[in-house]
Amino acid sequence: MAEHLVYTEEAKVRFLPGPCLKMKKKKKKTSMNCCSPQCGSAVYGLGFIGAAIYYISTAGGFWMGVLGVLKAIVWPVFLVFELLKYLGA
């Protein structure tokens, strides 16, 4: 029986010698999904910068500025707390 050889893109990549064995083709994403962690990180980052500027500008001394930076890191906690207090939960 005669063997049939099939030439595919995978076969080219699979049988290349040397460091090319580890190369894999990756598909690029062209669409932006706003439910992805990157969108949340951008909102959190902008909120952090805004909160840090606010807390540091209203600080009366050095340690109040340090406390302001710490508050800026956890600003979503304050937001959720005030929202739940407003809703009466």
PyMOL commands that set and color helices and strands:
alter all, ss='L'
color gray80, all
select helices_A, chain A and resi 9-14+18-22+37-57+62-73+75-87
alter helices_A, ss='H'
color red, helices_A
deselect
rebuild
show_as cartoon
